[in-house]
Structures are given as C-alpha cells and as structure tokens.
Amino acid sequence: MPDIDALARRLRSELGPAQVITDRQELRTYECDGLAHYKVVPAVVALPHTAAQVAAVVRACAEAGVPFVARGSGTGLSGGALPHAEGVLIVTAQMRRIVEVAPADERAVVEPGVINLQVTRAATPHGYYYAPDPSSQQICSIGGNVAENSGGAHCLKYGFTTNHVTGLQIVTPDGDLVRLGGRAPDPPGYDLIGAFVGSEGTLGIATEVTVKLTRLPETVRTLLAAFGSIDQAGAATSAIIGAGVVPAAIEMMDALAIEAAEAAVACGYPPGAAAVLIVELDGPGAEVEAQFEQVTGLCEGNGAFEIRIAADDAERALFWKGRKSAFAAVGRISPDYIVQDGVIPRTALPEVLRRISEVASEHGVRVANVFHAGDGNLHPLVLFDAHVEGEAERAETVSGAIIDLCIEYGGSITGEHGVGMDKAKYMPRMFGADDLDTMQLVRCAFDPAMLSNPGKIFPTPRLCGEKPGSGLHQRFPGVEVF
C-alpha cells in the first residue's frame, strides 16, 4: 500500500505547507464537483500555483503509485473531477494568469484556472472574444473546459472547445512537462491536441492553453419567439436550419423550465408559452438583417404567437438570463434534480420530447427541458424529492431512459458534459467491447499505470495490466452515492 502520509510530506516540501491539505474536514470541501450525487473525500488535496508544481505533484504520485485527479472550478456535471479516496486531488484553480493576449495572431495564452468569461473580457478591448460559452462561463475554468470539451449556446455556429484550442502545455501522467501544438492552426503529425481535449483528465493535466480568439461581430440580433407547443418550436428550428441559415445560437425551453427561470430571475418571458426559442444571429450587418427577417417569418409560419426582438444589449441580456440560469433555477421548483445531457438528430426533437414526457408521466416525475435546439443537444432536468421514498430511484430510471432514447435515435450519451463517473455505465450501450478496448489503447499510450483520473469514462478496466472487473465500488473505492 502506498504511504499517503509520506507522500503528503513530500508534497509539502515541494509546494509549501499551505498548498497541501490533509485535514478531513477541509478535504470534504472537495468531495464532489457540480454533480453532488457522487461524493468521495480525497486522501490529499494539492493546490499548485505553477506548471512546475503540477509536474512535481504528478511525478510524486507516479513514483509512489498513487492515483491523482485534476480539478478546476468544480462545475462539471458528470463526476469527472470526483476525487479518488486513496489518491491526490490536484486543484488548478489558483493558476489564474492570462499569460498573453495576442490580437495580431488571434490567440490568447492562459493558465488552466482562468475563468472562461475572463478570456473574453481580456480580448474585448482588442475587438475579439472567446467563442465557447458554457452556461457556467462566469465560474468555469479553461482547464475544465479543455478536459470536458465544453460547448455552450453558441457552439452551433462556432464549435466546441476543441475547435478553439491550438496549443497545450500538459503534464503527462509520469510528471513530464510537454508542449503540443502552438499558435499555428494545424501542426503536422498526429492530432494529439484533439485526443487530449475532451479526454476528461485521463491523459494528463493541462497547465497552459493557447486558444483562438474570434473577431467581435459587426452586428448581433436576438429574438425570443413563444409557441403554443414544443412541436411548433421544434418545427421552427428545423425550418430555420433547413433554409440554410446558421444562427449563432438556437436555444429552447419548455413550460416547466420557463416556470423555474421566472421564479429565479424574473426574465419576463411571454405568459402561456409551452416553449420559447431564443435565436441569435451575428455577422456582417446586411447579412444579419436579411437572415433576421427570414427567421422571423419562419417562426411566425410555424405558429409563434409572440415574437420579441431585443432592442439593445440590456434586453438581449435579459433574454439570455433566463436560459443561462435554467439549471440552477429548477431548484426554485424542486428540492432535487438530475441534469442530463444527450444528443439526438435535430429532426427527432418533437418525437423524442414526447417520449420523454411519456416516460416521466409513467414514473410519476417531472422533466423540465432546456437545450441547444440547433444541434439537438438535450439537457433534460429530472425533478424529484429525495425525501419522498422511491422518488430518487424513479428519477434515476427516467434519467437512464432518456439516455437510451438518445442512443435509439442515433444520438450520443453526452454532448458537452462528458462521461465521467455518471455515464460510464452507459458506454457499452453505445460502443462494443472492441471499440472500448481500442479507446483504452490510446489511454494506455499516455498512462500505462492508469493513475490519471482512474475509474472515469470506461465502465471496466480492460488494458494496461488491469484485471477486468465490474461494480461501482470495485472500480472506485470510497465512492458514496446520494
């Protein structure tokens, strides 16, 4: 058995006493990420301030045979940053330096603890911004975005994190500092950056990220369209994309999600709406104006009973306030909820949403739907009360049935939240054993000792000398399920 006390002493000598936590009560601060359903108290928490310190911690873990998990702001929703009970949690939140903003190169270089929205704030004076915008962009970190390949409302037009990262400095699972890519858009050789982004901390830890900056658009126009049914809103979405218009964003919320948003932030959406669409167009002024007229007509033609057009930035922000607050807002109408994340073909939206409603009714729970309608990325919120006997179990059943529906309709078990701990059990429903083994060959190339975020993504260890096994506690000792 590794000597955790000896490892903690070594880490204190490398980082300093204030940057290493072993007190049980202090450790509980880090027992979960944004998915509080799973909780594990780590053996040690390390708080490095530099890339060299991250490398020193990882090297110490590798030499001691101790697993480690990276954590940024802790806003993830799949249990990807869930600690290991016998391992070290490496928290990069104090690495908050914006190293450089280079508008001439349309790049910024940042440390992993930099908050997503801070990149845009730093770039805006130069006429640029950072396009990926998760709903948690005011608190989530770039390092976490890289680990999960985060998206956001505007990924429909601009793509996910992977489309905006050109360079990385990483610490490999054996403690080496390595650079991948740089400022150039397409370095030769294997796409190691593409492999690393979205690998959920299983291939190492990002300690510096070079991101693309996008020119601020000449014009931005935003409308809010209210519909009497979800089918109408879905038809409008398909009509807009089918007409060749690619908005910056098309977001949909159903009546229950609207109710929650109104209770939380008083966003003032049209009363009586069964669904609302937020459609945003950006680009050259003449193009946006022509497309905006087209989008308005398509919404009206598909049954919108009210269309509001943002007159200024303040009204635009109010439209978005309801959508951006949706996940937290459901706490106003339900004591507990499960945030789900799946993808379906956009044209299947009406049918899948009807089937979700049927499954929810059958099990006696409510589901609020809020999602990126333009690319079919669903975020159903399964509401329940854990104090009511059996309700949590029914909510879990509905949550799993939603994932099964996504697979049935040719979609995916996750769009942007990642697999983490929460969805590892669903991977065999989407991939065969050979597919999973092939994926793990990549992991083994980076981490043959399987110390970097073990127990995540894959339901059972198959390679690198691990013995096949099953069961949550066998894969991940110390985990508590709530």
C-alpha positions, 0 to 999 in steps of 0.5 A: 500500500502506498504511504499517503502520509509520506507522500503528503510530506513530500508534497509539502516540501515541494509546494509549501505547507499551505498548498497541501491539505490533509485535514478531513474536514477541509478535504470534504470541501472537495468531495464532489464537483457540480454533480453532488450525487457522487461524493468521495473525500480525497486522501490529499488535496494539492493546490499548485500555483505553477506548471512546475508544481503540477509536474512535481505533484504528478511525478510524486504520485507516479513514483509512489503509485498513487492515483491523482485527479485534476480539478478546476472550478468544480462545475462539471456535471458528470463526476469527472473531477470526483476525487479518488479516496486513496489518491491526490486531488490536484486543484488548478484553480489558483493558476489564474494568469492570462499569460498573453493576449495576442490580437495580431495572431488571434490567440490568447495564452492562459493558465488552466484556472482562468475563468472562461468569461475572463478570456473574453473580457481580456480580448474585448478591448482588442475587438475579439472574444472567446467563442465557447460559452458554457452556461457556467462561463462566469465560474468555469475554468479553461482547464475544465473546459479543455478536459470536458470539451465544453460547448455552450449556446453558441457552439452551433455556429462556432464549435466546441472547445476543441475547435478553439484550442491550438496549443497545450502545455500538459503534464503527462501522467509520469510528471513530464512537462510537454508542449503540443501544438502552438499558435499555428492552426494545424501542426503536422503529425498526429492530432494529439491536441484533439485526443487530449481535449475532451479526454476528461483528465485521463491523459494528463493535466493541462497547465497552459492553453493557447486558444483562438480568439474570434473577431467581435461581430459587426452586428448581433440580433436576438429574438425570443419567439413563444409557441403554443407547443414544443412541436411548433418550436421544434418545427421552427428550428428545423425550418430555420436550419433547413433554409440554410441559415446558421444562427449563432445560437438556437436555444429552447425551453419548455413550460416547466423550465420557463416556470423555474427561470421566472421564479429565479430571475424574473426574465419576463418571458411571454405568459402561456408559452409551452416553449420559447426559442431564443435565436441569435444571429451575428455577422456582417450587418446586411447579412444579419438583417436579411437572415433576421427577417427570414427567421422571423417569418419562419417562426411566425409560419410555424405558429409563434404567437409572440415574437420579441426582438431585443432592442439593445444589449440590456434586453438581449441580456435579459433574454439570455438570463433566463436560459443561462440560469435554467439549471440552477433555477429548477431548484426554485421548483424542486428540492432535487434534480438530475441534469442530463445531457444527450444528443439526438438528430435535430429532426427527432426533437418533437418525437423524442420530447414526447417520449420523454414526457411519456416516460416521466408521466409513467414514473410519476416525475417531472422533466423540465427541458432546456437545450441547444435546439440547433444541434439537438443537444438535450439537457433534460432536468429530472425533478424529484424529492429525495425525501419522498421514498422511491422518488430518487430511484424513479428519477434515476430510471427516467434519467437512464431512459432518456439516455437510451432514447438518445442512443435509439435515435442515433444520438450520443450519451453526452454532448458537452458534459462528458462521461465521467463517473455518471455515464460510464455505465452507459458506454457499452450501450453505445460502443462494443467491447472492441471499440472500448478496448481500442479507446483504452489503447490510446489511454494506455499510450499516455498512462500505462499505470492508469493513475490519471483520473482512474475509474472515469469514462470506461465502465471496466478496466480492460488494458494496461495490466488491469484485471477486468472487473465490474461494480461501482465500488470495485472500480472506485473505492470510497465512492458514496452515492446520494 
